[in-house]
Amino acid sequence: MSISAREIHELNIRHYRKLLETETDPGRRQTITFLLRREEISLARLERSISSGSLSPSRANRASETD
């Protein structure tokens, strides 16, 4: 079984959102928020690339490894 780049981004986003539910340290919250935003941006780019046809789903997995 192979996990797709999209699934990895979605799992990371879920993880960061869950961390933000309980984290109270301002510095850690800022770092988690930064990482969350970066994942959301990467996922949006990946989905745009796939939907525009410029990147097939199989190539998307390799392309996101370099983000």
PDB file with SEQRES, HELIX, SHEET and CRYST1 records, atoms N, CA, C and O in Angstrom:
SEQRES   1 A   67  MET SER ILE SER ALA ARG GLU ILE HIS GLU LEU ASN ILE          
SEQRES   2 A   67  ARG HIS TYR ARG LYS LEU LEU GLU THR GLU THR ASP PRO          
SEQRES   3 A   67  GLY ARG ARG GLN THR ILE THR PHE LEU LEU ARG ARG GLU          
SEQRES   4 A   67  GLU ILE SER LEU ALA ARG LEU GLU ARG SER ILE SER SER          
SEQRES   5 A   67  GLY SER LEU SER PRO SER ARG ALA ASN ARG ALA SER GLU          
SEQRES   6 A   67  THR ASP                                                      
HELIX    1 AA1 ALA A    5  THR A   22  1                                  18    
HELIX    2 AA2 PRO A   26  SER A   52  1                                  27    
HELIX    3 AA3 PRO A   57  SER A   64  1                                   8    
CRYST1    1.000    1.000    1.000  90.00  90.00  90.00 P 1           1          
ATOM      1  N   MET A   1       0.842  -1.189   0.000  1.00  0.00           N  
ATOM      2  CA  MET A   1       0.000   0.000   0.000  1.00  0.00           C  
ATOM      3  C   MET A   1       0.878   1.240   0.000  1.00  0.00           C  
ATOM      4  O   MET A   1       1.850   1.336   0.750  1.00  0.00           O  
ATOM      5  N   SER A   2       0.524   2.168  -0.839  1.00  0.00           N  
ATOM      6  CA  SER A   2       1.283   3.410  -0.948  1.00  0.00           C  
ATOM      7  C   SER A   2       0.420   4.579  -0.480  1.00  0.00           C  
ATOM      8  O   SER A   2      -0.757   4.680  -0.827  1.00  0.00           O  
ATOM      9  N   ILE A   3       1.016   5.443   0.301  1.00  0.00           N  
ATOM     10  CA  ILE A   3       0.298   6.628   0.766  1.00  0.00           C  
ATOM     11  C   ILE A   3       0.643   7.789  -0.164  1.00  0.00           C  
ATOM     12  O   ILE A   3       1.802   7.964  -0.542  1.00  0.00           O  
ATOM     13  N   SER A   4      -0.346   8.566  -0.525  1.00  0.00           N  
ATOM     14  CA  SER A   4      -0.131   9.653  -1.472  1.00  0.00           C  
ATOM     15  C   SER A   4       0.353  10.913  -0.763  1.00  0.00           C  
ATOM     16  O   SER A   4       0.221  11.052   0.453  1.00  0.00           O  
ATOM     17  N   ALA A   5       0.903  11.805  -1.535  1.00  0.00           N  
ATOM     18  CA  ALA A   5       1.345  13.096  -0.999  1.00  0.00           C  
ATOM     19  C   ALA A   5       0.167  13.846  -0.394  1.00  0.00           C  
ATOM     20  O   ALA A   5       0.304  14.486   0.649  1.00  0.00           O  
ATOM     21  N   ARG A   6      -0.984  13.770  -1.041  1.00  0.00           N  
ATOM     22  CA  ARG A   6      -2.185  14.436  -0.526  1.00  0.00           C  
ATOM     23  C   ARG A   6      -2.530  13.900   0.867  1.00  0.00           C  
ATOM     24  O   ARG A   6      -2.830  14.670   1.780  1.00  0.00           O  
ATOM     25  N   GLU A   7      -2.484  12.578   1.019  1.00  0.00           N  
ATOM     26  CA  GLU A   7      -2.798  11.981   2.318  1.00  0.00           C  
ATOM     27  C   GLU A   7      -1.814  12.414   3.398  1.00  0.00           C  
ATOM     28  O   GLU A   7      -2.212  12.645   4.539  1.00  0.00           O  
ATOM     29  N   ILE A   8      -0.557  12.524   3.057  1.00  0.00           N  
ATOM     30  CA  ILE A   8       0.447  12.968   4.027  1.00  0.00           C  
ATOM     31  C   ILE A   8       0.162  14.394   4.469  1.00  0.00           C  
ATOM     32  O   ILE A   8       0.206  14.695   5.662  1.00  0.00           O  
ATOM     33  N   HIS A   9      -0.129  15.275   3.518  1.00  0.00           N  
ATOM     34  CA  HIS A   9      -0.464  16.661   3.873  1.00  0.00           C  
ATOM     35  C   HIS A   9      -1.702  16.708   4.760  1.00  0.00           C  
ATOM     36  O   HIS A   9      -1.731  17.443   5.748  1.00  0.00           O  
ATOM     37  N   GLU A  10      -2.720  15.931   4.417  1.00  0.00           N  
ATOM     38  CA  GLU A  10      -3.956  15.917   5.208  1.00  0.00           C  
ATOM     39  C   GLU A  10      -3.712  15.392   6.619  1.00  0.00           C  
ATOM     40  O   GLU A  10      -4.263  15.924   7.583  1.00  0.00           O  
ATOM     41  N   LEU A  11      -2.894  14.355   6.745  1.00  0.00           N  
ATOM     42  CA  LEU A  11      -2.561  13.824   8.068  1.00  0.00           C  
ATOM     43  C   LEU A  11      -1.794  14.850   8.901  1.00  0.00           C  
ATOM     44  O   LEU A  11      -2.058  15.025  10.090  1.00  0.00           O  
ATOM     45  N   ASN A  12      -0.850  15.520   8.262  1.00  0.00           N  
ATOM     46  CA  ASN A  12      -0.082  16.552   8.971  1.00  0.00           C  
ATOM     47  C   ASN A  12      -0.986  17.695   9.435  1.00  0.00           C  
ATOM     48  O   ASN A  12      -0.856  18.179  10.560  1.00  0.00           O  
ATOM     49  N   ILE A  13      -1.891  18.116   8.573  1.00  0.00           N  
ATOM     50  CA  ILE A  13      -2.823  19.197   8.917  1.00  0.00           C  
ATOM     51  C   ILE A  13      -3.677  18.786  10.116  1.00  0.00           C  
ATOM     52  O   ILE A  13      -3.844  19.561  11.058  1.00  0.00           O  
ATOM     53  N   ARG A  14      -4.210  17.578  10.081  1.00  0.00           N  
ATOM     54  CA  ARG A  14      -5.003  17.082  11.210  1.00  0.00           C  
ATOM     55  C   ARG A  14      -4.183  17.057  12.499  1.00  0.00           C  
ATOM     56  O   ARG A  14      -4.668  17.441  13.564  1.00  0.00           O  
ATOM     57  N   HIS A  15      -2.945  16.603  12.388  1.00  0.00           N  
ATOM     58  CA  HIS A  15      -2.055  16.522  13.546  1.00  0.00           C  
ATOM     59  C   HIS A  15      -1.793  17.906  14.147  1.00  0.00           C  
ATOM     60  O   HIS A  15      -1.898  18.085  15.360  1.00  0.00           O  
ATOM     61  N   TYR A  16      -1.454  18.876  13.306  1.00  0.00           N  
ATOM     62  CA  TYR A  16      -1.164  20.228  13.805  1.00  0.00           C  
ATOM     63  C   TYR A  16      -2.403  20.871  14.423  1.00  0.00           C  
ATOM     64  O   TYR A  16      -2.299  21.560  15.438  1.00  0.00           O  
ATOM     65  N   ARG A  17      -3.559  20.657  13.830  1.00  0.00           N  
ATOM     66  CA  ARG A  17      -4.795  21.206  14.403  1.00  0.00           C  
ATOM     67  C   ARG A  17      -5.079  20.599  15.775  1.00  0.00           C  
ATOM     68  O   ARG A  17      -5.519  21.295  16.690  1.00  0.00           O  
ATOM     69  N   LYS A  18      -4.825  19.304  15.909  1.00  0.00           N  
ATOM     70  CA  LYS A  18      -5.037  18.645  17.199  1.00  0.00           C  
ATOM     71  C   LYS A  18      -4.061  19.194  18.240  1.00  0.00           C  
ATOM     72  O   LYS A  18      -4.444  19.413  19.389  1.00  0.00           O  
ATOM     73  N   LEU A  19      -2.809  19.417  17.849  1.00  0.00           N  
ATOM     74  CA  LEU A  19      -1.831  19.987  18.784  1.00  0.00           C  
ATOM     75  C   LEU A  19      -2.270  21.368  19.268  1.00  0.00           C  
ATOM     76  O   LEU A  19      -2.100  21.707  20.440  1.00  0.00           O  
ATOM     77  N   LEU A  20      -2.829  22.153  18.365  1.00  0.00           N  
ATOM     78  CA  LEU A  20      -3.258  23.506  18.732  1.00  0.00           C  
ATOM     79  C   LEU A  20      -4.431  23.506  19.725  1.00  0.00           C  
ATOM     80  O   LEU A  20      -4.653  24.498  20.419  1.00  0.00           O  
ATOM     81  N   GLU A  21      -5.171  22.411  19.792  1.00  0.00           N  
ATOM     82  CA  GLU A  21      -6.288  22.331  20.734  1.00  0.00           C  
ATOM     83  C   GLU A  21      -5.821  22.365  22.190  1.00  0.00           C  
ATOM     84  O   GLU A  21      -6.548  22.832  23.067  1.00  0.00           O  
ATOM     85  N   THR A  22      -4.607  21.869  22.444  1.00  0.00           N  
ATOM     86  CA  THR A  22      -4.142  21.763  23.836  1.00  0.00           C  
ATOM     87  C   THR A  22      -2.898  22.574  24.151  1.00  0.00           C  
ATOM     88  O   THR A  22      -2.615  22.836  25.320  1.00  0.00           O  
ATOM     89  N   GLU A  23      -2.151  22.976  23.137  1.00  0.00           N  
ATOM     90  CA  GLU A  23      -0.895  23.703  23.391  1.00  0.00           C  
ATOM     91  C   GLU A  23      -1.192  25.110  23.897  1.00  0.00           C  
ATOM     92  O   GLU A  23      -1.996  25.835  23.313  1.00  0.00           O  
ATOM     93  N   THR A  24      -0.537  25.483  24.984  1.00  0.00           N  
ATOM     94  CA  THR A  24      -0.750  26.809  25.560  1.00  0.00           C  
ATOM     95  C   THR A  24       0.482  27.706  25.458  1.00  0.00           C  
ATOM     96  O   THR A  24       0.362  28.925  25.579  1.00  0.00           O  
ATOM     97  N   ASP A  25       1.654  27.132  25.241  1.00  0.00           N  
ATOM     98  CA  ASP A  25       2.876  27.928  25.146  1.00  0.00           C  
ATOM     99  C   ASP A  25       2.845  28.759  23.857  1.00  0.00           C  
ATOM    100  O   ASP A  25       2.717  28.207  22.764  1.00  0.00           O  
ATOM    101  N   PRO A  26       2.963  30.089  23.988  1.00  0.00           N  
ATOM    102  CA  PRO A  26       2.871  30.955  22.799  1.00  0.00           C  
ATOM    103  C   PRO A  26       3.911  30.650  21.719  1.00  0.00           C  
ATOM    104  O   PRO A  26       3.605  30.709  20.528  1.00  0.00           O  
ATOM    105  N   GLY A  27       5.116  30.331  22.123  1.00  0.00           N  
ATOM    106  CA  GLY A  27       6.164  30.027  21.147  1.00  0.00           C  
ATOM    107  C   GLY A  27       5.883  28.751  20.384  1.00  0.00           C  
ATOM    108  O   GLY A  27       6.066  28.689  19.168  1.00  0.00           O  
ATOM    109  N   ARG A  28       5.444  27.743  21.092  1.00  0.00           N  
ATOM    110  CA  ARG A  28       5.098  26.474  20.445  1.00  0.00           C  
ATOM    111  C   ARG A  28       3.870  26.641  19.557  1.00  0.00           C  
ATOM    112  O   ARG A  28       3.816  26.088  18.459  1.00  0.00           O  
ATOM    113  N   ARG A  29       2.888  27.398  20.026  1.00  0.00           N  
ATOM    114  CA  ARG A  29       1.688  27.646  19.203  1.00  0.00           C  
ATOM    115  C   ARG A  29       2.067  28.347  17.901  1.00  0.00           C  
ATOM    116  O   ARG A  29       1.529  28.036  16.838  1.00  0.00           O  
ATOM    117  N   GLN A  30       2.994  29.287  17.994  1.00  0.00           N  
ATOM    118  CA  GLN A  30       3.436  30.006  16.793  1.00  0.00           C  
ATOM    119  C   GLN A  30       4.110  29.040  15.820  1.00  0.00           C  
ATOM    120  O   GLN A  30       3.859  29.100  14.616  1.00  0.00           O  
ATOM    121  N   THR A  31       4.960  28.155  16.329  1.00  0.00           N  
ATOM    122  CA  THR A  31       5.640  27.182  15.474  1.00  0.00           C  
ATOM    123  C   THR A  31       4.636  26.224  14.838  1.00  0.00           C  
ATOM    124  O   THR A  31       4.709  25.949  13.640  1.00  0.00           O  
ATOM    125  N   ILE A  32       3.706  25.720  15.633  1.00  0.00           N  
ATOM    126  CA  ILE A  32       2.697  24.796  15.114  1.00  0.00           C  
ATOM    127  C   ILE A  32       1.831  25.490  14.069  1.00  0.00           C  
ATOM    128  O   ILE A  32       1.508  24.897  13.040  1.00  0.00           O  
ATOM    129  N   THR A  33       1.457  26.729  14.323  1.00  0.00           N  
ATOM    130  CA  THR A  33       0.649  27.493  13.369  1.00  0.00           C  
ATOM    131  C   THR A  33       1.406  27.684  12.063  1.00  0.00           C  
ATOM    132  O   THR A  33       0.821  27.577  10.986  1.00  0.00           O  
ATOM    133  N   PHE A  34       2.697  27.966  12.150  1.00  0.00           N  
ATOM    134  CA  PHE A  34       3.530  28.110  10.960  1.00  0.00           C  
ATOM    135  C   PHE A  34       3.555  26.800  10.173  1.00  0.00           C  
ATOM    136  O   PHE A  34       3.369  26.802   8.957  1.00  0.00           O  
ATOM    137  N   LEU A  35       3.784  25.686  10.864  1.00  0.00           N  
ATOM    138  CA  LEU A  35       3.842  24.386  10.196  1.00  0.00           C  
ATOM    139  C   LEU A  35       2.497  24.018   9.573  1.00  0.00           C  
ATOM    140  O   LEU A  35       2.439  23.473   8.471  1.00  0.00           O  
ATOM    141  N   LEU A  36       1.425  24.321  10.289  1.00  0.00           N  
ATOM    142  CA  LEU A  36       0.081  24.073   9.765  1.00  0.00           C  
ATOM    143  C   LEU A  36      -0.144  24.852   8.478  1.00  0.00           C  
ATOM    144  O   LEU A  36      -0.604  24.297   7.481  1.00  0.00           O  
ATOM    145  N   ARG A  37       0.174  26.109   8.502  1.00  0.00           N  
ATOM    146  CA  ARG A  37      -0.022  26.960   7.316  1.00  0.00           C  
ATOM    147  C   ARG A  37       0.806  26.458   6.136  1.00  0.00           C  
ATOM    148  O   ARG A  37       0.343  26.460   4.996  1.00  0.00           O  
ATOM    149  N   ARG A  38       2.037  26.028   6.421  1.00  0.00           N  
ATOM    150  CA  ARG A  38       2.913  25.516   5.361  1.00  0.00           C  
ATOM    151  C   ARG A  38       2.302  24.263   4.718  1.00  0.00           C  
ATOM    152  O   ARG A  38       2.344  24.102   3.498  1.00  0.00           O  
ATOM    153  N   GLU A  39       1.741  23.386   5.541  1.00  0.00           N  
ATOM    154  CA  GLU A  39       1.089  22.186   5.011  1.00  0.00           C  
ATOM    155  C   GLU A  39      -0.141  22.541   4.183  1.00  0.00           C  
ATOM    156  O   GLU A  39      -0.369  21.962   3.121  1.00  0.00           O  
ATOM    157  N   GLU A  40      -0.936  23.497   4.672  1.00  0.00           N  
ATOM    158  CA  GLU A  40      -2.122  23.912   3.928  1.00  0.00           C  
ATOM    159  C   GLU A  40      -1.747  24.489   2.568  1.00  0.00           C  
ATOM    160  O   GLU A  40      -2.414  24.220   1.569  1.00  0.00           O  
ATOM    161  N   ILE A  41      -0.692  25.273   2.531  1.00  0.00           N  
ATOM    162  CA  ILE A  41      -0.227  25.854   1.267  1.00  0.00           C  
ATOM    163  C   ILE A  41       0.274  24.755   0.330  1.00  0.00           C  
ATOM    164  O   ILE A  41      -0.044  24.761  -0.859  1.00  0.00           O  
ATOM    165  N   SER A  42       1.049  23.823   0.857  1.00  0.00           N  
ATOM    166  CA  SER A  42       1.572  22.724   0.037  1.00  0.00           C  
ATOM    167  C   SER A  42       0.440  21.884  -0.536  1.00  0.00           C  
ATOM    168  O   SER A  42       0.481  21.499  -1.704  1.00  0.00           O  
ATOM    169  N   LEU A  43      -0.569  21.600   0.279  1.00  0.00           N  
ATOM    170  CA  LEU A  43      -1.716  20.826  -0.193  1.00  0.00           C  
ATOM    171  C   LEU A  43      -2.465  21.589  -1.284  1.00  0.00           C  
ATOM    172  O   LEU A  43      -2.852  21.003  -2.295  1.00  0.00           O  
ATOM    173  N   ALA A  44      -2.669  22.868  -1.090  1.00  0.00           N  
ATOM    174  CA  ALA A  44      -3.372  23.677  -2.096  1.00  0.00           C  
ATOM    175  C   ALA A  44      -2.596  23.689  -3.415  1.00  0.00           C  
ATOM    176  O   ALA A  44      -3.191  23.569  -4.486  1.00  0.00           O  
ATOM    177  N   ARG A  45      -1.284  23.833  -3.339  1.00  0.00           N  
ATOM    178  CA  ARG A  45      -0.452  23.812  -4.561  1.00  0.00           C  
ATOM    179  C   ARG A  45      -0.559  22.472  -5.261  1.00  0.00           C  
ATOM    180  O   ARG A  45      -0.706  22.409  -6.481  1.00  0.00           O  
ATOM    181  N   LEU A  46      -0.487  21.406  -4.492  1.00  0.00           N  
ATOM    182  CA  LEU A  46      -0.580  20.065  -5.054  1.00  0.00           C  
ATOM    183  C   LEU A  46      -1.924  19.870  -5.747  1.00  0.00           C  
ATOM    184  O   LEU A  46      -1.975  19.361  -6.867  1.00  0.00           O  
ATOM    185  N   GLU A  47      -3.000  20.265  -5.100  1.00  0.00           N  
ATOM    186  CA  GLU A  47      -4.331  20.101  -5.686  1.00  0.00           C  
ATOM    187  C   GLU A  47      -4.503  20.955  -6.937  1.00  0.00           C  
ATOM    188  O   GLU A  47      -5.122  20.516  -7.907  1.00  0.00           O  
ATOM    189  N   ARG A  48      -3.956  22.180  -6.922  1.00  0.00           N  
ATOM    190  CA  ARG A  48      -4.020  23.026  -8.126  1.00  0.00           C  
ATOM    191  C   ARG A  48      -3.252  22.391  -9.274  1.00  0.00           C  
ATOM    192  O   ARG A  48      -3.717  22.400 -10.414  1.00  0.00           O  
ATOM    193  N   SER A  49      -2.086  21.842  -8.983  1.00  0.00           N  
ATOM    194  CA  SER A  49      -1.274  21.216 -10.023  1.00  0.00           C  
ATOM    195  C   SER A  49      -1.987  20.019 -10.636  1.00  0.00           C  
ATOM    196  O   SER A  49      -1.969  19.827 -11.852  1.00  0.00           O  
ATOM    197  N   ILE A  50      -2.607  19.227  -9.790  1.00  0.00           N  
ATOM    198  CA  ILE A  50      -3.319  18.043 -10.284  1.00  0.00           C  
ATOM    199  C   ILE A  50      -4.549  18.447 -11.076  1.00  0.00           C  
ATOM    200  O   ILE A  50      -4.798  17.899 -12.150  1.00  0.00           O  
ATOM    201  N   SER A  51      -5.326  19.400 -10.563  1.00  0.00           N  
ATOM    202  CA  SER A  51      -6.566  19.787 -11.245  1.00  0.00           C  
ATOM    203  C   SER A  51      -6.309  20.522 -12.556  1.00  0.00           C  
ATOM    204  O   SER A  51      -7.126  20.460 -13.475  1.00  0.00           O  
ATOM    205  N   SER A  52      -5.187  21.211 -12.643  1.00  0.00           N  
ATOM    206  CA  SER A  52      -4.871  21.920 -13.888  1.00  0.00           C  
ATOM    207  C   SER A  52      -4.277  20.983 -14.928  1.00  0.00           C  
ATOM    208  O   SER A  52      -4.121  21.353 -16.091  1.00  0.00           O  
ATOM    209  N   GLY A  53      -3.948  19.775 -14.505  1.00  0.00           N  
ATOM    210  CA  GLY A  53      -3.388  18.815 -15.444  1.00  0.00           C  
ATOM    211  C   GLY A  53      -1.901  18.949 -15.636  1.00  0.00           C  
ATOM    212  O   GLY A  53      -1.315  18.217 -16.433  1.00  0.00           O  
ATOM    213  N   SER A  54      -1.274  19.869 -14.924  1.00  0.00           N  
ATOM    214  CA  SER A  54       0.164  20.043 -15.087  1.00  0.00           C  
ATOM    215  C   SER A  54       0.956  18.996 -14.329  1.00  0.00           C  
ATOM    216  O   SER A  54       2.166  18.869 -14.514  1.00  0.00           O  
ATOM    217  N   LEU A  55       0.275  18.247 -13.477  1.00  0.00           N  
ATOM    218  CA  LEU A  55       0.958  17.238 -12.679  1.00  0.00           C  
ATOM    219  C   LEU A  55       0.003  16.070 -12.473  1.00  0.00           C  
ATOM    220  O   LEU A  55      -1.087  16.238 -11.928  1.00  0.00           O  
ATOM    221  N   SER A  56       0.415  14.898 -12.908  1.00  0.00           N  
ATOM    222  CA  SER A  56      -0.423  13.723 -12.686  1.00  0.00           C  
ATOM    223  C   SER A  56      -0.316  13.294 -11.228  1.00  0.00           C  
ATOM    224  O   SER A  56       0.672  13.625 -10.572  1.00  0.00           O  
ATOM    225  N   PRO A  57      -1.294  12.573 -10.701  1.00  0.00           N  
ATOM    226  CA  PRO A  57      -1.231  12.153  -9.299  1.00  0.00           C  
ATOM    227  C   PRO A  57       0.028  11.368  -8.961  1.00  0.00           C  
ATOM    228  O   PRO A  57       0.560  11.520  -7.862  1.00  0.00           O  
ATOM    229  N   SER A  58       0.518  10.535  -9.869  1.00  0.00           N  
ATOM    230  CA  SER A  58       1.731   9.769  -9.565  1.00  0.00           C  
ATOM    231  C   SER A  58       2.965  10.668  -9.519  1.00  0.00           C  
ATOM    232  O   SER A  58       3.853  10.459  -8.693  1.00  0.00           O  
ATOM    233  N   ARG A  59       3.026  11.663 -10.400  1.00  0.00           N  
ATOM    234  CA  ARG A  59       4.143  12.608 -10.364  1.00  0.00           C  
ATOM    235  C   ARG A  59       4.016  13.543  -9.177  1.00  0.00           C  
ATOM    236  O   ARG A  59       5.023  14.064  -8.699  1.00  0.00           O  
ATOM    237  N   ALA A  60       2.796  13.770  -8.686  1.00  0.00           N  
ATOM    238  CA  ALA A  60       2.574  14.644  -7.549  1.00  0.00           C  
ATOM    239  C   ALA A  60       3.271  14.113  -6.307  1.00  0.00           C  
ATOM    240  O   ALA A  60       3.773  14.891  -5.496  1.00  0.00           O  
ATOM    241  N   ASN A  61       3.306  12.817  -6.153  1.00  0.00           N  
ATOM    242  CA  ASN A  61       3.979  12.233  -5.001  1.00  0.00           C  
ATOM    243  C   ASN A  61       5.463  12.588  -5.011  1.00  0.00           C  
ATOM    244  O   ASN A  61       6.019  12.965  -3.979  1.00  0.00           O  
ATOM    245  N   ARG A  62       6.098  12.470  -6.156  1.00  0.00           N  
ATOM    246  CA  ARG A  62       7.523  12.797  -6.236  1.00  0.00           C  
ATOM    247  C   ARG A  62       7.762  14.290  -6.115  1.00  0.00           C  
ATOM    248  O   ARG A  62       8.744  14.703  -5.498  1.00  0.00           O  
ATOM    249  N   ALA A  63       6.893  15.109  -6.686  1.00  0.00           N  
ATOM    250  CA  ALA A  63       7.081  16.553  -6.663  1.00  0.00           C  
ATOM    251  C   ALA A  63       6.957  17.114  -5.258  1.00  0.00           C  
ATOM    252  O   ALA A  63       7.694  18.027  -4.887  1.00  0.00           O  
ATOM    253  N   SER A  64       6.041  16.583  -4.481  1.00  0.00           N  
ATOM    254  CA  SER A  64       5.836  17.125  -3.133  1.00  0.00           C  
ATOM    255  C   SER A  64       6.976  16.754  -2.198  1.00  0.00           C  
ATOM    256  O   SER A  64       7.133  17.380  -1.149  1.00  0.00           O  
ATOM    257  N   GLU A  65       7.770  15.761  -2.548  1.00  0.00           N  
ATOM    258  CA  GLU A  65       8.908  15.379  -1.719  1.00  0.00           C  
ATOM    259  C   GLU A  65       9.970  16.463  -1.718  1.00  0.00           C  
ATOM    260  O   GLU A  65      10.806  16.507  -0.816  1.00  0.00           O  
ATOM    261  N   THR A  66       9.950  17.339  -2.714  1.00  0.00           N  
ATOM    262  CA  THR A  66      10.957  18.383  -2.805  1.00  0.00           C  
ATOM    263  C   THR A  66      10.496  19.704  -2.231  1.00  0.00           C  
ATOM    264  O   THR A  66      11.283  20.646  -2.148  1.00  0.00           O  
ATOM    265  N   ASP A  67       9.203  19.798  -1.821  1.00  0.00           N  
ATOM    266  CA  ASP A  67       8.659  21.032  -1.235  1.00  0.00           C  
ATOM    267  C   ASP A  67       9.321  21.365   0.072  1.00  0.00           C  
ATOM    268  O   ASP A  67       8.983  22.370   0.697  1.00  0.00           O  
TER     269      ASP A  67                                                      
END                                                                             
